[in-house]
């Protein structure tokens, strides 16, 4: 099987950040949370707040947008064209996407691409609370092994060196920079 990261790998940009921005323009109630979001960002930049705590506080905006499923559907109608041209050409039926983005957010796009196995960060779409660890770095390996005990990765694609633990499991690994794909070098 081939395994892919999602953001900046299959999709141009970060789906969570883009969804946040899209909601700011389409779900105006979010604006009342902007000061707290700015403080959250500053705490993260100053390394006072850890990544998962930052993401969880950022995702608090979900409590302000009403019908999350409807917002996600509208978002993908406007952003599905951001899928990179190379991925549909490489797609195989047994592809797996493993991402740090909330699973509820990326699943609809992956399903439209024909990817049935989607592993993302477990986030409650009504509250923005994490229901488990952020699916990042070594956690991606743990989640892959839990889903596919003894599973083998033929090819792995990512834009980020933080995915090195998963790349090490693959027969062949590739780094994705825009539309360019190059062999992953240690």
PAZAPA-4460 file (N, C-alpha, C; in steps of 0.05 Angstrom, whole numbers, plus 32768, in hexadecimal, padded with zeros to 4 digits):
% residues 186
    n_x    n_y    n_z   ca_x   ca_y   ca_z    c_x    c_y    c_z   seq   type   mol
   8011   7FE8   8000   8000   8000   8000   8012   8019   8000     1      X     A
   8007   802F   7FF6   8014   8049   7FF6   8007   805A   800C     2      X     A
   8018   8068   801A   800E   8079   8030   8016   8096   802A     3      X     A
   8003   80A8   8030   8007   80C4   802A   8001   80D6   8042     4      X     A
   8011   80EA   8046   8008   8100   8057   7FF4   8110   8046     5      X     A
   7FE5   8122   8052   7FD0   8130   8043   7FD8   814D   803E     6      X     A
   7FDC   815D   8053   7FE1   817A   804F   7FFC   817F   8043     7      X     A
   7FFC   8190   802F   8015   8196   8020   8021   817E   8012     8      X     A
   8013   8168   8012   801C   8151   8003   8008   814B   7FED     9      X     A
   7FF0   8143   7FF4   7FDB   813F   7FE0   7FCD   815A   7FDB    10      X     A
   7FCA   816A   7FF0   7FBC   8183   7FEE   7FD0   819A   7FEF    11      X     A
   7FCC   81AE   7FDE   7FDC   81C7   7FE0   7FD2   81D6   7FF8    12      X     A
   7FE3   81D8   800C   7FDC   81E7   8024   7FD5   81D5   803B    13      X     A
   7FCE   81E1   8051   7FC6   81D3   806A   7FA8   81D4   806C    14      X     A
   7F9B   81BD   806C   7F7E   81BC   806C   7F72   81C9   8085    15      X     A
   7F7E   81C5   809C   7F73   81D1   80B5   7F75   81EF   80B5    16      X     A
   7F8C   81FA   80AD   7F8F   8217   80AC   7F7C   8223   8097    17      X     A
   7F7A   8215   8080   7F68   821F   806B   7F4B   821E   8074    18      X     A
   7F43   8209   8082   7F28   8207   808C   7F22   821D   80A1    19      X     A
   7F35   8222   80B2   7F33   8238   80C5   7F2E   8252   80B6    20      X     A
   7F3F   8258   80A3   7F3C   8271   8093   7F21   8272   8084    21      X     A
   7F19   825B   8078   7F00   825A   806A   7EE9   8260   807D    22      X     A
   7EEA   8254   8095   7ED5   8259   80A8   7ED4   8276   80B1    23      X     A
   7EEB   8283   80B3   7EEB   82A0   80BA   7EDB   82B0   80A6    24      X     A
   7EDC   82A9   808D   7ECD   82B8   8079   7EB0   82AE   8074    25      X     A
   7EAB   8295   807C   7E90   828A   8077   7E80   8285   8090    26      X     A
   7E8C   8286   80A7   7E7E   8282   80C1   7E87   8299   80D3    27      X     A
   7E7A   82AF   80D0   7E83   82C8   80DC   7E83   82C8   80FB    28      X     A
   7E74   82B6   8107   7E74   82B4   8125   7E90   82AE   812F    29      X     A
   7EA1   82A3   811E   7EBD   829C   8126   7ECC   82B5   812F    30      X     A
   7EC6   82CC   8124   7ED6   82E4   8129   7ED8   82EB   8147    31      X     A
   7EC3   82E3   8156   7EC5   82E9   8173   7EDB   82DA   8181    32      X     A
   7EE5   82C5   8175   7EFB   82B5   8181   7F17   82BE   8177    33      X     A
   7F18   82D0   8165   7F32   82D8   8159   7F46   82E2   816E    34      X     A
   7F3F   82F3   8182   7F53   82FB   8196   7F5F   82E3   81A5    35      X     A
   7F4E   82D0   81AD   7F59   82B8   81BB   7F6A   82A7   81A8    36      X     A
   7F62   82A6   818E   7F72   8297   817B   7F8E   82A4   8178    37      X     A
   7F8E   82BF   8177   7FA8   82CD   8175   7FBA   82C7   818D    38      X     A
   7FAE   82C8   81A4   7FBE   82C2   81BD   7FC8   82A5   81BC    39      X     A
   7FB7   8293   81B3   7FBF   8277   81B0   7FD7   8274   819D    40      X     A
   7FD6   8282   8186   7FEC   8281   8173   8005   828C   817F    41      X     A
   8003   82A2   818E   801B   82AE   819A   8027   829B   81AF    42      X     A
   8017   828E   81BF   8021   827B   81D3   8030   8264   81C5    43      X     A
   8025   825B   81AE   8032   8246   819F   804D   824F   8194    44      X     A
   804D   8267   8188   8066   8271   817C   807C   8276   8191    45      X     A
   8073   827D   81A9   8087   8281   81BE   808E   8267   81CC    46      X     A
   8084   8251   81C2   8089   8236   81CC   8080   8232   81E9    47      X     A
   806B   8241   81F0   805F   823F   820B   8049   822A   820A    48      X     A
   803C   8227   81F2   8027   8214   81EE   8030   81FE   81DB    49      X     A
   802C   81E5   81E2   8034   81CF   81D0   8020   81CC   81B9    50      X     A
   802A   81BE   81A4   801C   81BC   818B   7FFF   81B2   818E    51      X     A
   7FFB   819C   819D   7FE0   8191   819F   7FCE   81A4   81AE    52      X     A
   7FD8   81B1   81C3   7FC8   81C4   81D2   7FC0   81DC   81C0    53      X     A
   7FD4   81E5   81B0   7FCF   81FB   819D   7FB9   81F3   8189    54      X     A
   7FBC   81DB   817D   7FA8   81D2   8169   7F8C   81CF   8176    55      X     A
   7F8C   81C4   818E   7F72   81C0   819B   7F64   81DB   81A0    56      X     A
   7F74   81EF   81AA   7F68   8209   81AF   7F5F   8216   8194    57      X     A
   7F6F   8213   817F   7F68   821E   8165   7F4E   8211   815C    58      X     A
   7F4B   81F7   8160   7F33   81E9   8156   7F1A   81EF   8167    59      X     A
   7F1D   81FE   817C   7F06   8207   818C   7EF3   8217   817A    60      X     A
   7EFD   8222   8164   7EEB   8231   8151   7ED4   8220   8147    61      X     A
   7ED7   8206   8148   7EC2   81F4   813F   7EA8   81F8   814E    62      X     A
   7EAB   8200   8167   7E93   8205   8178   7E82   821D   816E    63      X     A
   7E8E   822D   815D   7E81   8246   8154   7E76   8245   8138    64      X     A
   7E7A   822E   812A   7E72   822F   810E   7E58   8220   8107    65      X     A
   7E4A   8216   811C   7E31   8209   8117   7E34   81EC   810C    66      X     A
   7E28   81E7   80F5   7E29   81CC   80E9   7E44   81C7   80DC    67      X     A
   7E55   81B9   80EA   7E71   81B4   80E1   7E71   81A4   80C8    68      X     A
   7E60   818F   80C6   7E60   817E   80AE   7E59   818F   8095    69      X     A
   7E46   81A1   8098   7E3F   81B2   8081   7E56   81C5   807A    70      X     A
   7E63   81D0   808E   7E7A   81E2   8089   7E91   81D2   807B    71      X     A
   7E96   81BA   8084   7EAB   81A9   8078   7EA4   81A3   805A    72      X     A
   7E8B   819D   8055   7E82   8197   8039   7E86   81B0   8028    73      X     A
   7E7D   81C7   8032   7E81   81E0   8023   7E9E   81E7   801E    74      X     A
   7EAE   81E2   8033   7ECB   81E8   8031   7ED7   81D7   801B    75      X     A
   7ED1   81BD   801A   7EDE   81AC   8006   7ED3   81B2   7FEA    76      X     A
   7EBA   81BC   7FE7   7EB1   81C4   7FCD   7EC2   81DB   7FC3    77      X     A
   7ECA   81ED   7FD5   7EDA   8204   7FCD   7EF8   81FE   7FCB    78      X     A
   7F02   81E8   7FD8   7F1E   81E3   7FDA   7F28   81C9   7FCF    79      X     A
   7F17   81B8   7FC5   7F20   819E   7FBB   7F32   81A1   7FA3    80      X     A
   7F30   81B7   7F95   7F41   81BC   7F7E   7F5F   81C0   7F86    81      X     A
   7F64   81C2   7FA0   7F7F   81C5   7FAA   7F8E   81AA   7FAB    82      X     A
   7F80   8195   7FA5   7F8E   817B   7FA3   7FA2   817D   7F8D    83      X     A
   7FBB   8174   7F92   7FD0   8176   7F7F   7FCB   8163   7F67    84      X     A
   7FD3   816B   7F50   7FCE   815C   7F37   7FDA   8141   7F37    85      X     A
   7FF1   813D   7F44   7FFF   8123   7F42   7FF0   810D   7F52    86      X     A
   7FE1   8114   7F67   7FD6   80FE   7F77   7FC1   80ED   7F68    87      X     A
   7FAE   80F8   7F5B   7F9A   80E7   7F4D   7FA8   80D4   7F39    88      X     A
   7FBF   80DC   7F2E   7FCD   80CA   7F1C   7FDA   80B3   7F2A    89      X     A
   7FE2   80B6   7F43   7FEF   80A1   7F52   7FDC   8090   7F63    90      X     A
   7FC4   809A   7F66   7FB0   808D   7F78   7FAD   806F   7F73    91      X     A
   7FAD   8060   7F89   7FA7   8043   7F88   7F90   803E   7F9C    92      X     A
   7F82   8028   7F98   7F6B   8021   7FA8   7F72   801E   7FC6    93      X     A
   7F8A   8015   7FCC   7F91   800F   7FE8   7FA2   8026   7FF5    94      X     A
   7FA1   803E   7FE9   7FB0   8055   7FF5   7FA5   805A   8011    95      X     A
   7FB7   8065   8021   7FB1   806D   803D   7FBB   8089   8041    96      X     A
   7FAB   809A   804D   7FB3   80B4   8055   7FB6   80B6   8073    97      X     A
   7FCD   80BF   807C   7FD1   80C3   8099   7FDA   80E0   809D    98      X     A
   7FCA   80EF   80AC   7FCE   810C   80AF   7FCB   8115   80CB    99      X     A
   7FD8   812B   80D2   7FD3   8138   80EC   7FBA   8149   80EC   100      X     A
   7FAE   814E   80D4   7F95   815D   80D3   7F7E   814D   80E0   101      X     A
   7F6A   815B   80E9   7F53   814C   80F4   7F47   8139   80E0   102      X     A
   7F42   8121   80E8   7F38   810D   80D6   7F1D   8115   80CA   103      X     A
   7F0B   8121   80DA   7EF1   8129   80CF   7EF4   813D   80B9   104      X     A
   7F09   814D   80B9   7F0D   8162   80A4   7F17   8156   808A   105      X     A
   7F2B   8144   808B   7F37   813A   8073   7F28   8122   8066   106      X     A
   7F19   8114   8077   7F0B   80FC   806C   7EFA   8101   8053   107      X     A
   7EE9   8116   8053   7ED9   811B   803A   7EEA   811E   8021   108      X     A
   7F00   812D   8023   7F11   8131   800B   7F1E   8117   8003   109      X     A
   7F27   8108   8017   7F34   80EE   8011   7F20   80DA   8004   110      X     A
   7F08   80DA   800E   7EF3   80C9   8002   7EEE   80D0   7FE5   111      X     A
   7EED   80EA   7FE0   7EE9   80F3   7FC4   7F00   80EB   7FB2   112      X     A
   7F18   80E8   7FBE   7F2F   80DF   7FAF   7F30   80C1   7FAD   113      X     A
   7F1E   80B3   7FBA   7F1E   8096   7FB9   7F2F   8089   7FCE   114      X     A
   7F37   8098   7FE3   7F47   808D   7FF9   7F34   8086   8010   115      X     A
   7F32   806C   8016   7F1F   8063   802A   7F2C   8062   8046   116      X     A
   7F46   805F   8048   7F53   805E   8062   7F60   8079   8068   117      X     A
   7F54   8087   807B   7F5E   80A2   8083   7F63   80A1   80A1   118      X     A
   7F7B   80A8   80A8   7F83   80A9   80C4   7F8C   80C5   80CA   119      X     A
   7F7D   80D3   80DB   7F84   80EE   80E2   7F83   80F2   8100   120      X     A
   7F87   810B   8108   7F85   8111   8125   7F68   810E   812D   121      X     A
   7F64   8100   8144   7F49   80FC   814E   7F3F   8115   815C   122      X     A
   7F2D   8123   814F   7F23   813C   815A   7F04   813C   815A   123      X     A
   7EF8   8144   8170   7EDB   8146   8171   7ED3   815F   8161   124      X     A
   7EC4   815B   814C   7EBD   8170   8139   7EAA   8185   8146   125      X     A
   7E9D   817E   815C   7E8B   8191   8169   7E9A   81A3   817D   126      X     A
   7EAF   8199   8189   7EBC   81A8   819F   7ED9   81B0   8198   127      X     A
   7EE5   81A2   8184   7F01   81A7   817E   7F15   8199   8190   128      X     A
   7F0A   8189   81A3   7F1B   817B   81B6   7F28   8162   81A9   129      X     A
   7F41   815E   81AF   7F4F   8146   81A6   7F45   812E   81B6   130      X     A
   7F3F   8118   81A8   7F36   80FF   81B5   7F4D   80EB   81B8   131      X     A
   7F65   80F4   81B1   7F7D   80E3   81B2   7F94   80F4   81A9   132      X     A
   7FAC   80E8   81A6   7FC3   80F7   819E   7FC1   8103   8182   133      X     A
   7FCE   811A   817E   7FD1   8126   8164   7FE0   8112   8152   134      X     A
   7FD6   810D   813B   7FE2   80F9   8129   7FF9   8105   8119   135      X     A
   8010   8106   8127   8028   8114   811D   8041   8104   8124   136      X     A
   8055   8104   8113   806E   80F8   8119   806B   80DA   811F   137      X     A
   8076   80D1   8136   8075   80B5   813E   8059   80AB   8142   138      X     A
   8046   80BD   8149   802A   80B5   814C   801F   80AA   8132   139      X     A
   8028   80B4   811C   801E   80A9   8102   8026   808B   80FF   140      X     A
   803E   8084   8108   8047   8068   8107   8035   8058   811A   141      X     A
   8030   8061   8132   801E   8053   8145   8003   804E   8139   142      X     A
   7FF8   8063   812D   7FDD   8061   8122   7FDD   804E   8109   143      X     A
   7FF2   804E   80F9   7FF4   803C   80E2   7FF5   801F   80EC   144      X     A
   8007   801A   80FF   800A   7FFF   8109   7FF1   7FF5   8117   145      X     A
   7FE2   8006   8125   7FC9   7FFE   8131   7FB4   7FF6   811C   146      X     A
   7FB4   8004   8106   7FA1   7FFF   80F1   7FA9   7FE7   80DF   147      X     A
   7FC4   7FE5   80DB   7FCE   7FD0   80C9   7FE5   7FC1   80D7   148      X     A
   7FDE   7FB0   80EA   7FF4   7FA1   80F7   8003   7F90   80E2   149      X     A
   801D   7F94   80E1   802D   7F86   80CE   802B   7F91   80B2   150      X     A
   801D   7FA8   80AF   8019   7FB5   8095   8033   7FBE   8089   151      X     A
   8035   7FBE   806E   804D   7FC6   8060   8047   7FDF   804F   152      X     A
   8058   7FF2   8050   8055   800A   8040   8068   8009   8028   153      X     A
   805C   8008   8010   806D   8007   7FF8   8079   8023   7FF3   154      X     A
   8068   8037   7FF2   8071   8052   7FED   8064   8065   8001   155      X     A
   8074   8079   800A   806A   808D   801D   8071   80A8   8012   156      X     A
   805D   80BB   8014   8060   80D6   8009   805A   80EA   801F   157      X     A
   806B   80FE   8022   8066   8113   8036   8076   812C   802E   158      X     A
   806D   8143   8038   807B   815C   8034   808D   8162   804B   159      X     A
   808C   8153   8061   8098   815B   807A   80AB   8145   8085   160      X     A
   80C3   814E   808E   80D6   813D   809B   80CC   8132   80B6   161      X     A
   80B8   813F   80C1   80AD   8135   80DA   80A0   8119   80D6   162      X     A
   809C   8112   80BD   8090   80F8   80B6   80A6   80E2   80B2   163      X     A
   80BF   80E8   80BA   80D4   80D5   80B7   80CE   80BA   80C4   164      X     A
   80C2   80B8   80DB   80BC   809E   80E6   80AB   808C   80D4   165      X     A
   8098   8099   80C6   8087   8089   80B3   8097   8083   809A   166      X     A
   80A7   8096   8091   80B7   8092   8079   80CA   807A   807D   167      X     A
   80D4   8077   8095   80E7   8061   809A   80D9   8046   8098   168      X     A
   80BF   8044   809A   80B1   802B   8097   80AD   8023   807A   169      X     A
   80AF   8037   8068   80A8   8032   804C   80BF   8026   803C   170      X     A
   80B8   8016   8028   80CC   800C   8015   80D9   8023   8006   171      X     A
   80C8   8037   7FFE   80D2   804F   7FF0   80C3   8067   7FFC   172      X     A
   80D1   807C   8001   80C5   8094   800C   80CB   80AC   7FFA   173      X     A
   80B8   80BF   7FF8   80BC   80D6   7FE7   80B4   80EF   7FF6   174      X     A
   80C3   8104   7FF1   80BD   811F   7FFB   80AF   812E   7FE6   175      X     A
   809A   813C   7FED   8089   814B   7FDA   808D   8169   7FDE   176      X     A
   8095   8177   7FCA   8099   8194   7FCB   8088   81A0   7FB4   177      X     A
   8071   81AA   7FBA   805F   81B4   7FA5   8056   819C   7F95   178      X     A
   805A   819D   7F7B   8053   8187   7F69   806B   8175   7F64   179      X     A
   8082   817C   7F6F   809A   816D   7F6B   809D   8157   7F80   180      X     A
   80A4   813F   7F77   80A8   8128   7F89   80C4   811F   7F86   181      X     A
   80D2   811C   7F9D   80EE   8113   7F9C   80F1   80FD   7FB0   182      X     A
   8106   80EC   7FAC   810C   80D7   7FBE   8113   80E3   7FDA   183      X     A
   8108   80D6   7FEE   810E   80DE   800A   812A   80D6   8011   184      X     A
   813A   80E9   8018   8156   80E3   8020   8159   80E8   803D   185      X     A
   8167   80D5   804A   816B   80D7   8067   817E   80ED   806E   186      X     A
***
